[in-house]
Amino acid sequence: MRVPLSWLREYVDLPATETGRDVQAKLISAGLEVETVEQHGDGLKGPLVVGQVLTVEELEGFKKLIRFCTVDVGQANGTGEPQEIVCGARNFSVGDKVVVVLPGAELPGGFAISARKTYGKVSHGMICSSDELGMGEDGTHGIIVLPPEHEVGTDAIELLQLVDEVLDIAVTPDRGYCLSMRGVARETAIAYGLPLRDPALLDVPAPNAFGHPVKVADPFGCDRFTARTVTGLDPEARSPIWLTRRLQKAGMRPISLAVDVTNYVMLELGQPLHAYDRSRVQGAIGVRRAEQGERLTTLDGVTRELSTDDLVITDDRGPIGLAGVMGGANSEIDDTEGTTTEVVVEAAHFDSVSVARTARRHKLSSEASRRFERGVDPEAASAAAQRTVDLLVLLAGGTAEAGVTEIIAPSAPHTITVPADHPDKVAGVTYGRETVVRRLQQIGCDVYGQDELLVTVPSWRPDLTDPNDLAEEVIRLEGYENLPSTLPRPLPGHGLTERQRLHRRVGRALAGAGYVEALTYPFLGEAALDQLGLDAGDPRRTLVTLVNPLSDEEPALRTTLLPGLLGALRRNDGRGSHDLALFETGLVFRPTGEERIPERLPVDRRPSKADLAALDAALPRQPRHAAVVLAGAREQAGWWGKGRPSDWADAIQAARTVAGEYGVELTVRAEQHAPWHPGRCAALYALVDGTETLVGHAGELHPRVVKAMHLPERTCAAEVELDVLERAGQGMLAAPRIATFPVATQDVALVVDRAVPAADVEAALREGAGELLESVRLFDVYENAEQLGEGRKSLAYALRFRAEDRTLTVDEASAARDAAVALAGSRTGAVLRG
Amino acid sequence: MSAPNKSYDPVEVEALKPEQIERMRDEALAAFAAADSLDALHEAKVAHTGPASPLALANREIGALPPHAKADAGKRVGMARGAVNKALAGRQAELEAERDARVLVEEAVDVTLPYDRVPAGARHPLTTMMERVADVFVSMGYEIAEGPEAEAEWFNFDALNIAPNHPARTMQDTFFVEGGKGEDSGVVLRTHTSPVQARSMLDREPPVYVVCPGRVYRTDELDATHTPVFHQIELLAIDEGLTMADLKGTLDHMVQSLFGAEMKTRLRPNYFPFTEPSAEMDMLCYVCKGASVGNPDRPCRTCSSEGWIELGGCGMVNPRVLTACGVDPEKYSGFAFGFGIERMLMFRHNVEDMRDMVEGDVRFTRPFGMEI
């Protein structure tokens, strides 16, 4: 809502010294979001006067047609001689009254006016357009042509009210009444403690049976309909300057007198109005829901298929308007031909939900629908109709017909019972009953009672329904800025849960291992899954799809973190960072196919356990995953020596790092799983309740995936499900026993078939070595067909033995080693390398 | 070489004459002083203190002296050998010190060499910012509550007093999940973390003190100031007798913890369906502390010289929300607030473009390290 300060002063006697910024501060404190205060006419300096065009000489030979005019500006130029002015506009004729700025003046934006030579003539000033004067759009796209009654030489700054301040207020949904001068004036009056001159306090004739016939078939959708008729309008009558200027400052474009008047009254009182050309309305005006298949061409020229939920205004032909949203073209006031001489004025009250739905359905938000959605004062309808009639009579020479149609569905005023100390309890401040009652009366409530107040809320505040709404009114008027600052004392807490700690630990561990966290969007499409090379039956292809995705290419939610993370990897690579290690943890979305569409649950009580369970059953499974991706060097080359490229082993190690935070040791097995390289993919398992359970995969990506996704060569990745690791977690770590007797070290080199997994050899060594074994470490892998034979490899292990209670003899250590080698031999075919 | 004299004949032993001993001593001292390396000193040591050195030989001759002369000669030789050994030790120490000093010089390296063998990792500043804010409240006794991101509409809207016709429930703002066969699934991507508040109230008996950090979704295209996927933290306190003053105090405490002891907040009336009364919360600009207001000489970029930074929304939990979530509004009241982590990161760390926070560029994230 744009509020000119000059207009506001009409209803509240603000001190003359109050500036727009002062009013802004007061209103902000009262809860109106005054976003800006525009300074109209800032820097404007006269002389700026009314002139009359005396002669027009067309100058030719230029790129466009230019006029050389003489203009009578009276005594404003000091001589009374005609003023010679060059003008590029063409929308005026000899005899027209125009606005002339004379040398010495300054226009907004620091534009100083002086006599200057142009197009071969000297122009002593300028004939002004509304744009040049900072007045806003007037639809003429040319210079201002004033009504003929204004005398030459009159000060146009005053006439056009060019100096003003305009407050721009973002009205919240609960304050529909502030979409009017009346409402903002009310808040201003309260904020300043001044009386309000309520523009809705008008004498309105009683309804009678002679007015334009109206039939309301849906009293819920339309609980009030006032119709008034004005005849004998002068089709030539134009809106006076004061009216068009107020519309412009409020951000509306003047159109025609009848339309301007309805817009003006809407701005003034907040009541949307519609003026029908009576000659184009056939029979009674009706209000009903649209019928199947009905269509309506609205004023914006769009033909709309109506829904049976749309509330429409009809005449004998069918719909002539979308109630509370926009009128139809078929009953429009004729503002081009100027033939309308009789109008029927509609001031009605429509159900806010119905209007909101219709506006949304037709993607048609109008000044009217914005107001009805937020609540319009039903009691102001007849005053608004009266005000419209009065202005039409005054400005267009019309005659108000005696007929007054008024249809009202009976309704009781809304009352709220509230303890007088309720605002105190909400605020934590002792206001006292007197203050509470006074504040509630200020906003227009009727208040009765002592400790228990019976509050009747004013008709323009449909948002006030609950005790807390009244508390807010009191607290905001007493000032949010005056609230004290106290601290509640929660019960002692337990800190983070184990699960929350673990999520943080995973992030820290990966970052500590050199990975940089990325938080990627979870949107993806089939194409991403195709690039990953997933089989048709892969569970990661079962997607949660969005009805309204931002991009049709990515209509679904991620089932794996890899597409997003690989996208970030590629972006970094493309921007010149080639040595990359990234990680992400987050939810993936895995529909089970068992999701049920839930009932709409009540909100007036706690839903039952079963109802709540049904809500959860509607949701897809959303496990938390962690993933890493790597490319380029894991260790940089430098003055210290060579670097090392990241490889499949880093990816697996990252998974181990994550599992380690959960106290889980992963079992690694070679498997084939998209999107990994079939020979470089590890499946990772952990024991959950004694059952080996898949945790995730790690390794190098399939070359086809690398190519399809334009990734750096040999990109590696790992992805694990943290929820599985949580279930596999070992709980509290048992501290190791530290034996102080000396260690006995034995190295063995075992030759096995190349296909034998090192993990199997190590497991056999561990088992065979028995209790004395402290650790096994593989320190070398060696392949050489000449020395070892074709398809064989040598695995060199360092075995460390130690006893808790004695120094081991060489024989004891050797015996343990031999047992280890023997078991490795029988399990894996390993033979000691000679 | 001569064998020890066992005959005890009163012979004059040339080598034990005082002038001879002094000469031997002086020669040794001179040799040590002349030794310019540890190797040279070692040679001098062998020559002058070894078993074949003149002093050692002289020492052996003492036995051949008559008993009356032994004491004299022994004293002389002993004193000479003492002086020689002392000189040797002194020279040894000197030369070792010289060598050590030389080795340390030789071993010196260029400590300005750069080292980025394994570049450091980092956590995303949005993650660490969210944790940091949450930890302010955890230290006060609050719990952290979490919930699903694909959420039932009832939790995201209905329970929070957002009626079915509310503008927030249109496809302009909210991502809706497809239900299959064109049906309404009743599931949305949560538009705020408030559904976690609703779940917290349903899961717990009051009093409830929780913070709800997390990822939320709105149908905004990504640009410098918008992102469809962003992060929020919300707080909910439900207890007997909680007031707006408690809300104000809690907000003040938070901004003091995050931005310094002299910080404070300001509430301005606003409207949200889930709170009543509702307020917009601003915090004092932590950079200019309001000094830039009306002071064109000291403009503040952080707050655009407004003196205050808009933080988010807050208010007293609407009793309708309490009712829907099974909390008796006659007995309990509560307050809630929420704000965007991206926004806080932007003004706390001068991030100028939202895209920097969502693209995962390591150059942006790495400097933030492990904590924020």
Interface residues (C-beta under 8 A of the other chain):
Chain A: I28 S29 A30 G31 E33 T172 P173 D174 R175 V353 A356 R357 R360 K425 V426 A427 G428 V429 D466 P467 N468 D469 A471 E472 I475 R476 Y480 E481 L483 P484 S485 T486 L487 P488 R489 P490 L491 P492 G493 H494 G495 L496 T497 Q500 R504 G507 R508 L510 A511 G512 A513 G514 Y515 V516 E517 A518 L519 T520 Y521 P522 V544 T545 L546 V547 N548 P549 L550 L557 L565 A568 R571 N572 R575 S577 D579 L580 A581 L582 F583 G586 L587 F589 E595 I597 P598 R600 L601 P602 V603 D604 R605 R606 P607 L612 L615 D616 A618 L619 P620 Q622 R634 E635 Q636 G638 W639 W640 G643
Chain B: L113 P114 Y115 D116 R117 V118 P119 A120 G121 A122 R123 H124 L126 T127 E131 V138 M140 G141 Y142 E143 I144 E146 P148 E149 A150 E151 A152 W154 F155 D158 A159 N161 N165 P167 T170 M171 F175 F176 V177 E178 G179 E183 D184 S185 G186 V187 L189 L202 P207 Y209 R215 T219 E221 P228 V229 A237 D239 G241 L242 T243 M244 A245 D246 K248 G249 T250 D252 H253 K264 R266 L267 R268 P269 N270 Y271 E276 P277 S278 A279 E280 M316 N318 P319 R320 T323 A324 C325 G326 S333 M357 V358 E359 G360 D361 V362 R363 T365 R366 G369 M370
